[in-house]
Amino acid sequence: MTGSSSLQPLALTQGDPAGVGPDLSLTAWLERKSLGLQPFIYLGDAAVLSQRARMLNLDVPIKETDAAGSLSVFADALPVLPVPTGAVVAVGLPHVANARSTISAIETAVALCLSGQVRAVVTNPIAKSVLYEAGFGFPGHTEFLADLAIKATGQPVMPVMMLAGQSLRAVPVTIHIPLKDVSTRLSTDLIVKTGRIVHHDMKHRFGLEAPRLAVSGLNPHAGENGTMGREDLEIIAPALDLLRAEGINAFGPLSADTMFHEEARRRYDVAICMYHDQALIPAKALDFDGSVNVTLGLPFVRTSPDHGTAFGIAGQGIAKANSLIAALRMANQMSLKGAA
């Protein structure tokens, strides 16, 4: 991140304004002192945020400002960089007219981060189906952020998704694709590139001197020596040989059903898994409320709460802010490590 400083705020995007993003952001600001949260600036519609505060009966002063001004504002009011919505926001009812606002908040946060005006990007949940309706051309947040980084820097970027909780960090090599396509999309090259990025960011963003990467197999019992599928022998094992030849401590392929109990987790720093649910099921089972979605491989720090927009409970005062607060804390820690 260019020109980063520990004094700069974090950028927090609104997500879908009809979801729980505004609720969680208000709660995080209210708990800033008791939890020792570092300053952040909310990118979204101040009127929507004020309306949600009244709905939730929360006493949160809101002040529009810019990134630099947010530092002096944060102690006494929630600083907001205005990103107006396109239509009236009905709580719990997403509308395609507000998709441009959701996208603009993300674009602005990334631009601020790459220019050094904020230290990291923390994103509230989006509703991908609503964005698709508005012509959004990316599978999700992760791919969009990578595209913004490529356009801004002119450098190739490969984003890697990681779920990080108190007791497990897990990375899926393939992400949002049907299970039936995993074996054809999986490749030695993809596993090697993923392993390199995980190793690099564990060192430079998380401060681990020698990260230990546990790599799962694809098939039951890691293929049982080829009797339950040959991908583990022919795709995954060669990738591990290549990673180890580069000095990366990657071991496996391991049987996924024995990777996630307490004793096994003590042997590694990150679990690299072959598909979405293989990584996310244990991560969410171990720490559903506190896990953080981290995008590795970007030229800036990005974290997000590990849940969706929760339209069904927006504006009701029952949404838990644990994951967003964990995302803010992790973004702060990662950006400080990266600046060191």
TORTI-104050 format. One record per residue (C-alpha): residue number from 1; x, y, z. Coordinates in nm, 2 decimals. Example, Ala and Ser with C-alpha at 12.3 -4.5 7.8 and 13.67 -1.06 7.14 Angstrom:
! TORTI-104050
<pt seq="1" c1="1.23" c2="-0.45" c3="0.78"/>
<pt seq="2" c1="1.37" c2="-0.11" c3="0.71"/>
This chain:
! TORTI-104050
<pt seq="1" c1="0.00" c2="0.00" c3="0.00"/>
<pt seq="2" c1="0.15" c2="0.33" c3="-0.11"/>
<pt seq="3" c1="0.22" c2="0.59" c3="0.16"/>
<pt seq="4" c1="0.07" c2="0.40" c3="0.45"/>
<pt seq="5" c1="0.08" c2="0.53" c3="0.80"/>
<pt seq="6" c1="-0.04" c2="0.39" c3="1.13"/>
<pt seq="7" c1="-0.23" c2="0.72" c3="1.18"/>
<pt seq="8" c1="-0.45" c2="0.68" c3="0.88"/>
<pt seq="9" c1="-0.81" c2="0.55" c3="0.92"/>
<pt seq="10" c1="-0.96" c2="0.23" c3="0.78"/>
<pt seq="11" c1="-1.22" c2="0.25" c3="0.51"/>
<pt seq="12" c1="-1.55" c2="0.07" c3="0.58"/>
<pt seq="13" c1="-1.79" c2="0.03" c3="0.29"/>
<pt seq="14" c1="-2.16" c2="0.03" c3="0.34"/>
<pt seq="15" c1="-2.23" c2="-0.30" c3="0.16"/>
<pt seq="16" c1="-2.59" c2="-0.33" c3="0.05"/>
<pt seq="17" c1="-2.76" c2="-0.05" c3="0.24"/>
<pt seq="18" c1="-3.08" c2="-0.25" c3="0.29"/>
<pt seq="19" c1="-2.89" c2="-0.52" c3="0.47"/>
<pt seq="20" c1="-2.72" c2="-0.53" c3="0.81"/>
<pt seq="21" c1="-2.41" c2="-0.33" c3="0.71"/>
<pt seq="22" c1="-2.54" c2="0.00" c3="0.85"/>
<pt seq="23" c1="-2.65" c2="-0.18" c3="1.17"/>
<pt seq="24" c1="-2.31" c2="-0.34" c3="1.23"/>
<pt seq="25" c1="-2.12" c2="-0.02" c3="1.15"/>
<pt seq="26" c1="-2.32" c2="0.18" c3="1.40"/>
<pt seq="27" c1="-2.26" c2="-0.09" c3="1.67"/>
<pt seq="28" c1="-1.89" c2="-0.10" c3="1.59"/>
<pt seq="29" c1="-1.86" c2="0.28" c3="1.64"/>
<pt seq="30" c1="-2.05" c2="0.26" c3="1.97"/>
<pt seq="31" c1="-1.81" c2="0.00" c3="2.09"/>
<pt seq="32" c1="-1.50" c2="0.17" c3="1.97"/>
<pt seq="33" c1="-1.38" c2="0.28" c3="2.31"/>
<pt seq="34" c1="-1.45" c2="-0.04" c3="2.51"/>
<pt seq="35" c1="-1.29" c2="-0.25" c3="2.23"/>
<pt seq="36" c1="-1.01" c2="-0.02" c3="2.15"/>
<pt seq="37" c1="-1.10" c2="0.00" c3="1.78"/>
<pt seq="38" c1="-0.89" c2="0.22" c3="1.55"/>
<pt seq="39" c1="-1.05" c2="0.50" c3="1.36"/>
<pt seq="40" c1="-1.25" c2="0.41" c3="1.05"/>
<pt seq="41" c1="-1.45" c2="0.61" c3="0.80"/>
<pt seq="42" c1="-1.78" c2="0.48" c3="0.66"/>
<pt seq="43" c1="-1.83" c2="0.51" c3="0.29"/>
<pt seq="44" c1="-2.20" c2="0.53" c3="0.22"/>
<pt seq="45" c1="-2.52" c2="0.74" c3="0.25"/>
<pt seq="46" c1="-2.52" c2="0.94" c3="0.57"/>
<pt seq="47" c1="-2.90" c2="0.98" c3="0.56"/>
<pt seq="48" c1="-2.95" c2="0.60" c3="0.54"/>
<pt seq="49" c1="-2.71" c2="0.56" c3="0.84"/>
<pt seq="50" c1="-2.90" c2="0.82" c3="1.04"/>
<pt seq="51" c1="-3.23" c2="0.67" c3="0.96"/>
<pt seq="52" c1="-3.11" c2="0.32" c3="1.07"/>
<pt seq="53" c1="-2.97" c2="0.47" c3="1.39"/>
<pt seq="54" c1="-3.31" c2="0.61" c3="1.48"/>
<pt seq="55" c1="-3.48" c2="0.28" c3="1.39"/>
<pt seq="56" c1="-3.24" c2="0.10" c3="1.62"/>
<pt seq="57" c1="-3.27" c2="0.37" c3="1.89"/>
<pt seq="58" c1="-2.89" c2="0.42" c3="1.88"/>
<pt seq="59" c1="-2.74" c2="0.75" c3="1.99"/>
<pt seq="60" c1="-2.48" c2="0.78" c3="1.71"/>
<pt seq="61" c1="-2.38" c2="1.13" c3="1.59"/>
<pt seq="62" c1="-2.29" c2="1.12" c3="1.22"/>
<pt seq="63" c1="-2.07" c2="1.37" c3="1.04"/>
<pt seq="64" c1="-1.98" c2="1.39" c3="0.68"/>
<pt seq="65" c1="-1.61" c2="1.44" c3="0.61"/>
<pt seq="66" c1="-1.31" c2="1.31" c3="0.41"/>
<pt seq="67" c1="-1.05" c2="1.05" c3="0.50"/>
<pt seq="68" c1="-0.81" c2="1.30" c3="0.66"/>
<pt seq="69" c1="-1.09" c2="1.47" c3="0.85"/>
<pt seq="70" c1="-1.22" c2="1.14" c3="0.99"/>
<pt seq="71" c1="-0.93" c2="1.12" c3="1.24"/>
<pt seq="72" c1="-1.05" c2="1.42" c3="1.44"/>
<pt seq="73" c1="-1.41" c2="1.33" c3="1.40"/>
<pt seq="74" c1="-1.40" c2="0.97" c3="1.51"/>
<pt seq="75" c1="-1.39" c2="1.01" c3="1.88"/>
<pt seq="76" c1="-1.72" c2="1.21" c3="1.89"/>
<pt seq="77" c1="-1.91" c2="1.11" c3="1.57"/>
<pt seq="78" c1="-1.91" c2="0.84" c3="1.31"/>
<pt seq="79" c1="-1.73" c2="0.99" c3="1.01"/>
<pt seq="80" c1="-1.90" c2="0.93" c3="0.68"/>
<pt seq="81" c1="-1.76" c2="0.99" c3="0.33"/>
<pt seq="82" c1="-2.08" c2="1.05" c3="0.13"/>
<pt seq="83" c1="-2.18" c2="0.79" c3="-0.13"/>
<pt seq="84" c1="-2.55" c2="0.87" c3="-0.20"/>
<pt seq="85" c1="-2.79" c2="0.58" c3="-0.27"/>
<pt seq="86" c1="-2.98" c2="0.58" c3="-0.60"/>
<pt seq="87" c1="-3.33" c2="0.53" c3="-0.44"/>
<pt seq="88" c1="-3.50" c2="0.53" c3="-0.11"/>
<pt seq="89" c1="-3.37" c2="0.24" c3="0.10"/>
<pt seq="90" c1="-3.63" c2="0.01" c3="0.25"/>
<pt seq="91" c1="-3.48" c2="-0.19" c3="0.53"/>
<pt seq="92" c1="-3.46" c2="-0.56" c3="0.43"/>
<pt seq="93" c1="-3.57" c2="-0.50" c3="0.08"/>
<pt seq="94" c1="-3.27" c2="-0.46" c3="-0.16"/>
<pt seq="95" c1="-3.33" c2="-0.26" c3="-0.48"/>
<pt seq="96" c1="-3.13" c2="-0.26" c3="-0.80"/>
<pt seq="97" c1="-3.13" c2="0.12" c3="-0.81"/>
<pt seq="98" c1="-2.89" c2="0.12" c3="-0.51"/>
<pt seq="99" c1="-2.64" c2="-0.12" c3="-0.68"/>
<pt seq="100" c1="-2.44" c2="0.17" c3="-0.82"/>
<pt seq="101" c1="-2.39" c2="0.32" c3="-0.47"/>
<pt seq="102" c1="-2.28" c2="-0.02" c3="-0.34"/>
<pt seq="103" c1="-2.02" c2="-0.05" c3="-0.62"/>
<pt seq="104" c1="-1.91" c2="0.31" c3="-0.59"/>
<pt seq="105" c1="-1.83" c2="0.27" c3="-0.22"/>
<pt seq="106" c1="-1.60" c2="-0.02" c3="-0.29"/>
<pt seq="107" c1="-1.43" c2="0.16" c3="-0.58"/>
<pt seq="108" c1="-1.38" c2="0.47" c3="-0.37"/>
<pt seq="109" c1="-1.24" c2="0.27" c3="-0.07"/>
<pt seq="110" c1="-0.98" c2="0.09" c3="-0.30"/>
<pt seq="111" c1="-0.88" c2="0.42" c3="-0.46"/>
<pt seq="112" c1="-0.83" c2="0.58" c3="-0.12"/>
<pt seq="113" c1="-0.62" c2="0.28" c3="0.00"/>
<pt seq="114" c1="-0.40" c2="0.27" c3="-0.31"/>
<pt seq="115" c1="-0.34" c2="0.64" c3="-0.28"/>
<pt seq="116" c1="-0.24" c2="0.60" c3="0.09"/>
<pt seq="117" c1="-0.53" c2="0.80" c3="0.23"/>
<pt seq="118" c1="-0.66" c2="0.50" c3="0.43"/>
<pt seq="119" c1="-0.47" c2="0.19" c3="0.56"/>
<pt seq="120" c1="-0.70" c2="-0.09" c3="0.46"/>
<pt seq="121" c1="-1.04" c2="-0.17" c3="0.31"/>
<pt seq="122" c1="-1.31" c2="-0.34" c3="0.52"/>
<pt seq="123" c1="-1.62" c2="-0.43" c3="0.33"/>
<pt seq="124" c1="-1.97" c2="-0.48" c3="0.46"/>
<pt seq="125" c1="-2.17" c2="-0.76" c3="0.29"/>
<pt seq="126" c1="-2.31" c2="-0.72" c3="-0.06"/>
<pt seq="127" c1="-2.60" c2="-0.89" c3="-0.24"/>
<pt seq="128" c1="-2.45" c2="-1.03" c3="-0.55"/>
<pt seq="129" c1="-2.79" c2="-1.11" c3="-0.71"/>
<pt seq="130" c1="-2.88" c2="-0.74" c3="-0.69"/>
<pt seq="131" c1="-2.55" c2="-0.63" c3="-0.84"/>
<pt seq="132" c1="-2.59" c2="-0.89" c3="-1.12"/>
<pt seq="133" c1="-2.92" c2="-0.73" c3="-1.20"/>
<pt seq="134" c1="-2.74" c2="-0.40" c3="-1.24"/>
<pt seq="135" c1="-2.49" c2="-0.55" c3="-1.48"/>
<pt seq="136" c1="-2.21" c2="-0.63" c3="-1.23"/>
<pt seq="137" c1="-1.97" c2="-0.86" c3="-1.42"/>
<pt seq="138" c1="-1.79" c2="-1.04" c3="-1.13"/>
<pt seq="139" c1="-1.87" c2="-1.35" c3="-0.93"/>
<pt seq="140" c1="-1.82" c2="-1.15" c3="-0.61"/>
<pt seq="141" c1="-1.63" c2="-0.90" c3="-0.40"/>
<pt seq="142" c1="-1.30" c2="-1.09" c3="-0.43"/>
<pt seq="143" c1="-1.28" c2="-1.08" c3="-0.81"/>
<pt seq="144" c1="-1.40" c2="-0.72" c3="-0.83"/>
<pt seq="145" c1="-1.13" c2="-0.61" c3="-0.59"/>
<pt seq="146" c1="-0.87" c2="-0.79" c3="-0.80"/>
<pt seq="147" c1="-0.99" c2="-0.62" c3="-1.11"/>
<pt seq="148" c1="-0.97" c2="-0.28" c3="-0.95"/>
<pt seq="149" c1="-0.62" c2="-0.35" c3="-0.83"/>
<pt seq="150" c1="-0.51" c2="-0.46" c3="-1.18"/>
<pt seq="151" c1="-0.66" c2="-0.15" c3="-1.34"/>
<pt seq="152" c1="-0.50" c2="0.08" c3="-1.09"/>
<pt seq="153" c1="-0.15" c2="-0.07" c3="-1.08"/>
<pt seq="154" c1="-0.12" c2="-0.24" c3="-1.42"/>
<pt seq="155" c1="0.02" c2="-0.54" c3="-1.25"/>
<pt seq="156" c1="-0.12" c2="-0.89" c3="-1.25"/>
<pt seq="157" c1="-0.31" c2="-0.99" c3="-0.94"/>
<pt seq="158" c1="-0.44" c2="-1.33" c3="-0.82"/>
<pt seq="159" c1="-0.68" c2="-1.29" c3="-0.53"/>
<pt seq="160" c1="-0.69" c2="-1.57" c3="-0.27"/>
<pt seq="161" c1="-0.98" c2="-1.60" c3="-0.03"/>
<pt seq="162" c1="-0.90" c2="-1.69" c3="0.33"/>
<pt seq="163" c1="-1.14" c2="-1.75" c3="0.62"/>
<pt seq="164" c1="-0.96" c2="-1.66" c3="0.95"/>
<pt seq="165" c1="-1.09" c2="-1.72" c3="1.30"/>
<pt seq="166" c1="-0.94" c2="-1.77" c3="1.64"/>
<pt seq="167" c1="-0.85" c2="-2.13" c3="1.59"/>
<pt seq="168" c1="-0.83" c2="-2.18" c3="1.21"/>
<pt seq="169" c1="-0.72" c2="-2.01" c3="0.89"/>
<pt seq="170" c1="-0.85" c2="-2.19" c3="0.58"/>
<pt seq="171" c1="-0.80" c2="-2.12" c3="0.21"/>
<pt seq="172" c1="-1.00" c2="-2.28" c3="-0.07"/>
<pt seq="173" c1="-0.80" c2="-2.32" c3="-0.39"/>
<pt seq="174" c1="-1.12" c2="-2.32" c3="-0.61"/>
<pt seq="175" c1="-1.40" c2="-2.10" c3="-0.48"/>
<pt seq="176" c1="-1.74" c2="-2.02" c3="-0.64"/>
<pt seq="177" c1="-1.78" c2="-2.30" c3="-0.89"/>
<pt seq="178" c1="-2.00" c2="-2.61" c3="-0.89"/>
<pt seq="179" c1="-1.86" c2="-2.91" c3="-0.71"/>
<pt seq="180" c1="-1.88" c2="-3.12" c3="-1.03"/>
<pt seq="181" c1="-1.63" c2="-2.88" c3="-1.19"/>
<pt seq="182" c1="-1.37" c2="-2.88" c3="-0.92"/>
<pt seq="183" c1="-1.16" c2="-3.17" c3="-1.04"/>
<pt seq="184" c1="-1.14" c2="-3.02" c3="-1.39"/>
<pt seq="185" c1="-1.05" c2="-2.67" c3="-1.27"/>
<pt seq="186" c1="-0.80" c2="-2.79" c3="-1.02"/>
<pt seq="187" c1="-0.44" c2="-2.78" c3="-1.15"/>
<pt seq="188" c1="-0.08" c2="-2.81" c3="-1.01"/>
<pt seq="189" c1="-0.02" c2="-2.46" c3="-1.13"/>
<pt seq="190" c1="-0.32" c2="-2.32" c3="-0.95"/>
<pt seq="191" c1="-0.22" c2="-2.49" c3="-0.62"/>
<pt seq="192" c1="0.14" c2="-2.37" c3="-0.65"/>
<pt seq="193" c1="0.03" c2="-2.01" c3="-0.72"/>
<pt seq="194" c1="-0.21" c2="-2.02" c3="-0.42"/>
<pt seq="195" c1="0.05" c2="-2.16" c3="-0.19"/>
<pt seq="196" c1="0.30" c2="-1.89" c3="-0.29"/>
<pt seq="197" c1="0.06" c2="-1.61" c3="-0.22"/>
<pt seq="198" c1="-0.05" c2="-1.77" c3="0.11"/>
<pt seq="199" c1="0.31" c2="-1.81" c3="0.22"/>
<pt seq="200" c1="0.40" c2="-1.45" c3="0.12"/>
<pt seq="201" c1="0.11" c2="-1.29" c3="0.29"/>
<pt seq="202" c1="0.14" c2="-1.50" c3="0.61"/>
<pt seq="203" c1="0.50" c2="-1.36" c3="0.63"/>
<pt seq="204" c1="0.43" c2="-1.00" c3="0.53"/>
<pt seq="205" c1="0.07" c2="-0.94" c3="0.65"/>
<pt seq="206" c1="0.06" c2="-1.17" c3="0.95"/>
<pt seq="207" c1="0.42" c2="-1.16" c3="1.07"/>
<pt seq="208" c1="0.49" c2="-1.54" c3="1.06"/>
<pt seq="209" c1="0.85" c2="-1.61" c3="1.01"/>
<pt seq="210" c1="0.81" c2="-1.96" c3="0.86"/>
<pt seq="211" c1="0.44" c2="-2.03" c3="0.78"/>
<pt seq="212" c1="0.33" c2="-2.39" c3="0.79"/>
<pt seq="213" c1="0.08" c2="-2.48" c3="0.51"/>
<pt seq="214" c1="-0.13" c2="-2.80" c3="0.55"/>
<pt seq="215" c1="-0.27" c2="-2.90" c3="0.22"/>
<pt seq="216" c1="-0.57" c2="-3.12" c3="0.19"/>
<pt seq="217" c1="-0.64" c2="-3.39" c3="-0.07"/>
<pt seq="218" c1="-0.94" c2="-3.37" c3="-0.30"/>
<pt seq="219" c1="-1.08" c2="-3.72" c3="-0.26"/>
<pt seq="220" c1="-1.17" c2="-3.92" c3="0.05"/>
<pt seq="221" c1="-0.86" c2="-4.03" c3="0.24"/>
<pt seq="222" c1="-0.66" c2="-3.82" c3="0.00"/>
<pt seq="223" c1="-0.73" c2="-4.07" c3="-0.28"/>
<pt seq="224" c1="-0.61" c2="-4.38" c3="-0.08"/>
<pt seq="225" c1="-0.30" c2="-4.41" c3="-0.30"/>
<pt seq="226" c1="-0.50" c2="-4.36" c3="-0.62"/>
<pt seq="227" c1="-0.78" c2="-4.61" c3="-0.55"/>
<pt seq="228" c1="-1.03" c2="-4.33" c3="-0.48"/>
<pt seq="229" c1="-0.92" c2="-4.09" c3="-0.75"/>
<pt seq="230" c1="-0.58" c2="-3.99" c3="-0.89"/>
<pt seq="231" c1="-0.60" c2="-3.61" c3="-0.85"/>
<pt seq="232" c1="-0.42" c2="-3.63" c3="-0.52"/>
<pt seq="233" c1="-0.12" c2="-3.82" c3="-0.67"/>
<pt seq="234" c1="-0.11" c2="-3.65" c3="-1.01"/>
<pt seq="235" c1="-0.21" c2="-3.28" c3="-0.93"/>
<pt seq="236" c1="-0.17" c2="-3.21" c3="-0.56"/>
<pt seq="237" c1="0.14" c2="-3.40" c3="-0.47"/>
<pt seq="238" c1="0.35" c2="-3.25" c3="-0.76"/>
<pt seq="239" c1="0.24" c2="-2.90" c3="-0.65"/>
<pt seq="240" c1="0.37" c2="-2.97" c3="-0.30"/>
<pt seq="241" c1="0.70" c2="-3.09" c3="-0.44"/>
<pt seq="242" c1="0.73" c2="-2.76" c3="-0.63"/>
<pt seq="243" c1="0.64" c2="-2.55" c3="-0.32"/>
<pt seq="244" c1="0.89" c2="-2.73" c3="-0.10"/>
<pt seq="245" c1="1.16" c2="-2.68" c3="-0.37"/>
<pt seq="246" c1="1.10" c2="-2.31" c3="-0.32"/>
<pt seq="247" c1="1.16" c2="-2.33" c3="0.05"/>
<pt seq="248" c1="0.79" c2="-2.32" c3="0.14"/>
<pt seq="249" c1="0.68" c2="-2.55" c3="0.43"/>
<pt seq="250" c1="0.38" c2="-2.71" c3="0.26"/>
<pt seq="251" c1="0.28" c2="-3.07" c3="0.35"/>
<pt seq="252" c1="0.02" c2="-3.32" c3="0.24"/>
<pt seq="253" c1="-0.20" c2="-3.41" c3="0.06"/>
<pt seq="254" c1="-0.39" c2="-3.48" c3="0.39"/>
<pt seq="255" c1="-0.71" c2="-3.66" c3="0.44"/>
<pt seq="256" c1="-0.96" c2="-3.37" c3="0.50"/>
<pt seq="257" c1="-1.16" c2="-3.56" c3="0.76"/>
<pt seq="258" c1="-0.86" c2="-3.56" c3="1.00"/>
<pt seq="259" c1="-0.72" c2="-3.21" c3="0.94"/>
<pt seq="260" c1="-0.94" c2="-3.00" c3="1.16"/>
<pt seq="261" c1="-0.95" c2="-3.15" c3="1.51"/>
<pt seq="262" c1="-0.77" c2="-2.95" c3="1.78"/>
<pt seq="263" c1="-0.45" c2="-3.15" c3="1.79"/>
<pt seq="264" c1="-0.42" c2="-3.14" c3="1.41"/>
<pt seq="265" c1="-0.46" c2="-2.77" c3="1.39"/>
<pt seq="266" c1="-0.17" c2="-2.72" c3="1.62"/>
<pt seq="267" c1="0.06" c2="-2.85" c3="1.35"/>
<pt seq="268" c1="-0.01" c2="-2.58" c3="1.09"/>
<pt seq="269" c1="-0.08" c2="-2.21" c3="1.04"/>
<pt seq="270" c1="-0.30" c2="-2.23" c3="0.74"/>
<pt seq="271" c1="-0.51" c2="-2.51" c3="0.58"/>
<pt seq="272" c1="-0.52" c2="-2.50" c3="0.20"/>
<pt seq="273" c1="-0.82" c2="-2.69" c3="0.08"/>
<pt seq="274" c1="-0.93" c2="-2.79" c3="-0.27"/>
<pt seq="275" c1="-1.28" c2="-2.64" c3="-0.28"/>
<pt seq="276" c1="-1.51" c2="-2.40" c3="-0.11"/>
<pt seq="277" c1="-1.70" c2="-2.61" c3="0.14"/>
<pt seq="278" c1="-1.39" c2="-2.81" c3="0.23"/>
<pt seq="279" c1="-1.24" c2="-2.49" c3="0.38"/>
<pt seq="280" c1="-1.55" c2="-2.30" c3="0.49"/>
<pt seq="281" c1="-1.74" c2="-2.57" c3="0.67"/>
<pt seq="282" c1="-1.47" c2="-2.62" c3="0.94"/>
<pt seq="283" c1="-1.39" c2="-2.25" c3="0.96"/>
<pt seq="284" c1="-1.75" c2="-2.15" c3="1.02"/>
<pt seq="285" c1="-1.82" c2="-2.45" c3="1.25"/>
<pt seq="286" c1="-1.53" c2="-2.35" c3="1.47"/>
<pt seq="287" c1="-1.60" c2="-1.97" c3="1.49"/>
<pt seq="288" c1="-1.92" c2="-1.88" c3="1.31"/>
<pt seq="289" c1="-1.96" c2="-1.53" c3="1.47"/>
<pt seq="290" c1="-1.60" c2="-1.43" c3="1.47"/>
<pt seq="291" c1="-1.44" c2="-1.55" c3="1.15"/>
<pt seq="292" c1="-1.31" c2="-1.29" c3="0.90"/>
<pt seq="293" c1="-1.30" c2="-1.31" c3="0.52"/>
<pt seq="294" c1="-0.95" c2="-1.19" c3="0.41"/>
<pt seq="295" c1="-0.84" c2="-1.15" c3="0.05"/>
<pt seq="296" c1="-0.47" c2="-1.23" c3="0.01"/>
<pt seq="297" c1="-0.27" c2="-1.15" c3="-0.30"/>
<pt seq="298" c1="-0.39" c2="-0.78" c3="-0.33"/>
<pt seq="299" c1="-0.16" c2="-0.48" c3="-0.32"/>
<pt seq="300" c1="-0.38" c2="-0.35" c3="-0.02"/>
<pt seq="301" c1="-0.53" c2="-0.51" c3="0.29"/>
<pt seq="302" c1="-0.90" c2="-0.62" c3="0.26"/>
<pt seq="303" c1="-1.11" c2="-0.79" c3="0.52"/>
<pt seq="304" c1="-1.48" c2="-0.85" c3="0.56"/>
<pt seq="305" c1="-1.72" c2="-1.01" c3="0.80"/>
<pt seq="306" c1="-1.78" c2="-1.37" c3="0.72"/>
<pt seq="307" c1="-2.16" c2="-1.35" c3="0.66"/>
<pt seq="308" c1="-2.41" c2="-1.22" c3="0.42"/>
<pt seq="309" c1="-2.65" c2="-0.92" c3="0.41"/>
<pt seq="310" c1="-2.90" c2="-1.08" c3="0.64"/>
<pt seq="311" c1="-3.19" c2="-0.88" c3="0.50"/>
<pt seq="312" c1="-3.43" c2="-1.08" c3="0.72"/>
<pt seq="313" c1="-3.29" c2="-0.92" c3="1.04"/>
<pt seq="314" c1="-3.18" c2="-0.58" c3="0.92"/>
<pt seq="315" c1="-3.30" c2="-0.29" c3="1.13"/>
<pt seq="316" c1="-3.42" c2="-0.52" c3="1.41"/>
<pt seq="317" c1="-3.13" c2="-0.47" c3="1.65"/>
<pt seq="318" c1="-3.04" c2="-0.84" c3="1.67"/>
<pt seq="319" c1="-2.75" c2="-0.86" c3="1.41"/>
<pt seq="320" c1="-2.42" c2="-0.95" c3="1.58"/>
<pt seq="321" c1="-2.13" c2="-0.72" c3="1.50"/>
<pt seq="322" c1="-1.87" c2="-0.98" c3="1.62"/>
<pt seq="323" c1="-1.74" c2="-1.06" c3="1.27"/>
<pt seq="324" c1="-1.73" c2="-0.70" c3="1.15"/>
<pt seq="325" c1="-1.54" c2="-0.60" c3="1.47"/>
<pt seq="326" c1="-1.30" c2="-0.88" c3="1.41"/>
<pt seq="327" c1="-1.26" c2="-0.77" c3="1.05"/>
<pt seq="328" c1="-1.18" c2="-0.41" c3="1.16"/>
<pt seq="329" c1="-0.92" c2="-0.54" c3="1.41"/>
<pt seq="330" c1="-0.76" c2="-0.78" c3="1.16"/>
<pt seq="331" c1="-0.74" c2="-0.50" c3="0.90"/>
<pt seq="332" c1="-0.57" c2="-0.28" c3="1.15"/>
<pt seq="333" c1="-0.32" c2="-0.55" c3="1.25"/>
<pt seq="334" c1="-0.25" c2="-0.66" c3="0.89"/>
<pt seq="335" c1="-0.19" c2="-0.30" c3="0.77"/>
<pt seq="336" c1="0.05" c2="-0.24" c3="1.05"/>
<pt seq="337" c1="0.24" c2="-0.56" c3="0.97"/>
<pt seq="338" c1="0.25" c2="-0.46" c3="0.61"/>
<pt seq="339" c1="0.39" c2="-0.12" c3="0.69"/>
<pt seq="340" c1="0.66" c2="-0.25" c3="0.92"/>
